[in-house]
């Protein structure tokens, strides 16, 4: 497989990596290229901007979840039909799980033999930038540092000084620059960037990004670098079936501004294994559609839409009715919050929710959990049998209060550096709700079991005439 590709990395978080990667995606798309975007790591928000910039759905490349072979499979599958692949990295170039490179941008770059363009925040630096870039170049010689993009440069004169120092003393070409332009920054909130679905005038903002980028970056030079990436070997299929199975269940996926944290490859794997995906909205739909065989409620920002969620009583009632009829319900993070009796917002105001779990979800001003973790399944549930080991990710600012002590728990979670596990999630009949985000492409057997449980419910529903 011979596909031009670039990985956009940075020296650290906050250097402007997402803004500039999105700008590059939009610029090449406007120039007539079919650009396939990717994001390193378990991020749900950045891919939304990539998708808006390119018109192609962004995919996550995560070696912690998928391993090297899985990353290559996901990459090859999505790159089909593209002229150029642009991969946005995560955090700093070499930042991975703990003190290892696992899950890092560098590991993905090596896995895909992708040239790396390093974004450097050049504020308050001149010659020292060369020392910084030299360190990144030498830290791992197997990472091909193909160029530098300078961000937040003070002036054309400042850029000339930086360029000369880096190219002479670090031996890495400088391929362009962006000045100190606060108006191009993407908006943030407590979980990171504001999701693209909530960003007003996004098309105008993308136009501004491209205009600012093209003032100091020559796209053809970056394209030359991308075209230097060597061909990739053929990748065997280990995640997706060679031939998708025909639909055997209708799976309702709650996807709207409140719930939109889904891995695209996870959804497509569910479809390939026999699930007809039916998107529904907890904000706009008056009720669940008929003839569903299961429900999947992903993460998101329900805390930003509490009035609207609580006011949609018809949808909440239809969800309760489906649950009490035995329909499998799987919820992650924001979905878990929605299934509680109520959510208490940052100001202490309480809003009634689905009530499938008797506890209350309380928002906190400080982050409660962030990072990769491993999970051990405590009892048989709709996703996995007892004892199964899973890998996942947490990122939340809330906690669950008021649950009965004897309410069955879903997992024991083992976080980085923890010797003892922590209980997480709840199981109630055909319901499983947890703060743990899973990637179905990392555990195809879990996706199959979920669909099997939905099919079992479908047969029961037909027998009972529901």
N, C-alpha and C positions, 0 to 999 in steps of 0.2 A: 504494500500500500504506500503510494507516494503522495503525501499531502503536505503542503507548506503549513508550518505551524510556528507559533511563538508563545512562550510563557512569560507573562508580565508579572514580575516579582517586585519586592521592595525590601529596603533595609529594615523596616519595622512597620507595624500597624500605624495608620494615620499619616503615612507619607503621600497619600493621594493615589494609591494603586487602583482602587475601584473607579474613581473618577476618570483617570487616564485610560484604563483598560476599556471602560465603556465608551470613551471618546474615540479610541482607536477602532473599536468594533463598528461604531456608527459611521466613522469616516470611510472605512473600507467598504461598508455596505452602500453608502451613498455614491461611492466610486464605481459601483457595479459588481462588486464581488459578493459571492454567496459565502457569508462568514458564519461558521459554526462556533458558538461560544461555549466555554466551559468555566467552571469554578472549582478550585482545589478546596477540599474540606467539606464540612457538613453544613455549609451556609445555605439558607433558604432565600435571603433577601437580595443579595447581589445578583443572582441569576435572573431576577425579575427585570433588572435594568438591562442586562445583557439581551434578554429576549426582546425587550422594547427597542433596543438599538439595532438589532439584526433581523428581526422577524423569524428567527429560528429559536426553538426552545433551548435554553442553556442547560447543560448537564453538570452533575457533580462528579469530580474525579477524586476519590478518597481511598488511599492505600490502606488506611486503618480498617475501613469497612470492606473494601473489595479486594485487597491484595493487588500485586502487580499485574497478574493475569486478568483480573476483573477490570482494572482500570484500562488496560489495553482493549478489552472487549467492548466496554462502554464507549471508549473513544472511537474505535473503528466503526462501530455501529452508527454513531451519531455523525461522524465525519463524511459518510457516504453522500455524494452529491455536492459537497462544499468545495469552494476554491481555496479557502484559507481557514485555519483553525486558530483562534485566539483563546488562550487559557489564562484566566486571572488567578494568581496565587493566593496564598493565605498568610496573614501575619508577615513576619520577616522570612526571607528566602529559606533559611535553615531551621526555622521553628517547627518542631514536631511534637509528638506526644512525650511529655516529660523532657528528659535530656537526650532523647533519641531523635532520629530523623523521620520516624514513622509518621506518615500523614503529612509531611512537609511538602512545600513547593519544590524543594530540591529533589526529593524522592520521586515526585511525579515527573519532573523534568528528565531525570535519568531513566525512568521507566519508559517514557515516550521519546527519548532522544531528542528533546525539544530545545532549541536555542532559547536562552533566557535574556530578556530585556529588564534591567534593574532600574526601578524608579528610586531616585535619591532626592530626599527633601533637602534642598540646598540652602535653606535659610541660615543666615549667620555663619556660612562656611566659605572658604576659598580653597587653598591648597590642601586643607585637611580632608576634603572630599576625596582626593586621590588616595590617601591612606585608607579611608573607609572602603573604597571600591577595590583597592588592592587586597585588602583582607578578605572581602567576599570572593574575589577571584581565586585566591590561594587556598581558602578554607577547604574546598573539596574540588580537586582538579577534574573530577568526573562530571561536574556540572559545567556546561559550556556557556560561560557568561559572554554573550555575543554583543552586548551594547548597553549603554546607559541612557536613560531619559531623565533629565533634570527637572525637578518641579519646584515651584515657589522661588524662582530665580529673581533677583532684585532688578536686573537691567541687562541690556545687551552686553555691556562691558563686563558685568559680573559673569555672564555666561561664557564670554571669551576666556576669562581667567580660569574658570572651572574646567572648561573643555581642554585647554592646553595642559593644565596640571594632571587631569585624569588620564588623558591619552599618552602623555609623555612618561608619567611616573607609575601609572597603574596598568598601562598597556591595553586598555579597553576603549573601543571607539564610543564617542558620545554622539548619539543619533538625533538629538533634538532637545528642546526645552519648552517649558511653560512658565509664565511669570506668576507673580503673586496676584491671583485673580479669585478673590473670595466668592464672587458670584457664580463660579462654576462648581463649588462644593455641593455635594449631595446632602440633603437634610438628615439629621439623626434623631433618634429617641432612645428609650432605655434598653432595647435589645439590639441597638446598632442603627443602621440606616433605616429611614422611612421606607416601607415597602413601595415598590413601583406602582402598585395598584392604588395607592393613596396619594401619590405625587401629582398635584395639579400641574397642568401645562407641561407635561413631560416631553412632548414632541418639541416644544420651543426650547426646553432646556437641552435636549440632545443637539439641536441645531447650534446652540451657543457653545456647547462642548466642542463640536467639530470645528467651528470657526476659530475658537481660541487655540485648539490643538494645531491647526494648519498654519498658524502664524509662525510657529517655531519648529515644526516637525515635518520632514519630507517623507511622505508615506512610501515612496518607491524604494527608499533605502531600507525601511523596515521590511518591505516585501522581499527584497533581495536576501535579507537575513533569514526570513521564514522559508524561502525556497532552498536554502542550504541544508535544511533538515534532511537527513538521509531517509530512504524508504524504510518502512516498518514491515517486519515479517507478518505473514498471515496469522490471524489470531483465532484459535479454536473457541468454539462456543461452550462455555461452562455455566453461564447464567441463563441465557434465553434459549428456549427450544428452537430447533432448526425450523420447525413449522408451527406457527401459533395454533393453539387449540381453539375449536369453535366455542362460542359463548355458552356457558352452562348455568351461570347465575347472573343476576343483576345486582351490582354493588353500588350503593349510594355513597358518593364521596362528597362531603360537605366542603365546598370550595367557594370562598367569597372574600371580601375584604377582611373579615374577622378570622377566617381559617384558610390559610393558603400555604402552609409549610408542608410541602410534599416534594419528595424526590421524583422527578419525571421518570427516571428509569424504573423506580419502584412501581409507579402506576402502570407503566407499559408492561412490566413483568406480570402484574396481576392480570392485565388484559390478555397477554400471551398465554397465560395458564388457564384461561377460560372465564374471566370476569368481564361482563359488559359494564363499563364504567358509566355511571349516571351521575353527573354533577348536579348538586343541589345547593341551595343557599339558605343558611339559617337566618339571614337578614331579610331576604326578599321573598322567599317562597312561603305561601300560606300554610303548607304542610308537606310532609314527605310524599313523593309520588307513589302511586300504587305499584304492586308487584315487585317490590324490592326484596332481596334475599339476605342482605347484610348492609351494615353502615360503617363507614370509616370516617372518623373526625380527626383531622390532623391538627397541628399546632397553628399558632398565629397570634393575633392580638385581640382576643375577646374583650380584654380589659378596656380597650379603646371604643367599644361599641356596646356597652352594657345596657344602655337605655333601649336601643333598638332590639337587641337580643331578648331582653326581658319582655318587651312589648309584643314580640311575635309569639303570642300564646298558642296559636294554632299549630305552629311548627313544633313547639315544645311538647304539646299534647300528643301530636302524632308520633314523636320520638318516644315518649313514654309508652304509648300504646304498642308500638312495634317491639319495644324491649319486653314488655309484659307478655307479649305473644311468643317470645322466645327467639326473636331475631338476633343474630350475632351483632354485637356493637363493639368496635375497637376504637379507642380514643387515645391520642397522644398529647401530652402537655396542655395546650390550649383546649383541646377536646376534653381532657380530664377536667379542667376547670369548668367547662360548660355543663358537664354532667353532674356537678355538685348541686346541693340544695340552693346555694347562693354564692355570688362572688362579691367580696367586699373590696371596693376600689382604693386608690391611694389616699383618698380623703376620708375613708372610713364609712362611705355610703354602701349600703347593701342592696343587691339586685337579685331577685329570684331567678333561678335557672332551671335545668331539667329535673333535678331532684332524684336522679337514679342512684346517686351516692348521697348519704345523709349528712356529709360534712359540708363545711363552708370553706371556700377558697379565699385566702386573704393576700392582697397585694402588699409588697414591701418596697421601700425606697432603695434598698440595697439588694444586689444580686444574691440569690440563694444558692444557685449551682450553675456551673459552666464546665464543660469538658467531656471528653470521651470516658466511657466506663464499660465495664463488663457486667453482665447480669446472669444470675442463676434462677431459672424458673422454679417456683416453690411448689406448685400443684398444677395438674393438668388444666389447660385452658384452651381457648379458641385458637391460639397461635402455636402452642408448643406443649409437649408433655413435660411432666415434672423432671427436673434435673438438667434440662437443656441449657446450654451455655450460649448466650447471645452477646453481641457487641452493639453499643448504641451511643447516644450523645444526649447531654442535658444542657439546657439553657433556660433558666426561668427566674422570675422575680416574685414568685408566690409560693405559698405553702397551704396544705390542707389541714384544717382544724376540725375537731368535734366528731371524728370518726370513732365508732365503737371499737374498743380494744380487740374484740374477737372477730372483727370483719376480716375476711380472708385477704391476705396480701399477695401480690403478683410475683415480685422479684426480691432477691437480695442483690443490691448494686455494689460493685467494687470499683471505687474511684481511684484515680492515680494517687499513689502514696498511702492509701488507706489499707491498714492491715485487716480491719474488721469491716464486714459489709454493712450496708444500711438497707432497711426495708423500704420498698417503693411500690406504688401501684396497688390496685384493688381488683378483685375478681368477684363477680356476682352472677352466677349462672352463665349465660352466654355473653356477659359483658367483661371486657378487660380494659382498664383505663390506667394510664401511668404517665409520669413525667418523661419517661424514656422515649426518645425518638429512635425508631428502627429504620434501616434501609433494607427494603425487601430484596433488593438485588444482592445484598450481603448474606441473605439467608433464604434462598428460594424455597426451601422446605417449609418455612414458616408461611410464606405466601400460599403454597399449595394447601397446607392444613387449613388456613383461613377460608379459602375457597371451598374446600371440602365441607367445612362446617356450615358455610352458607348454603351449599347444595343440600346438605342434610336437613336444614331448616326448610328449604324450599319443598322438599318431599313431604315433610310433616305438615307444612302449611296447606298443601294440596289435599292431603288426607283429611285434615280438619276442616277444609273449606274456608280457610281464612283469606 
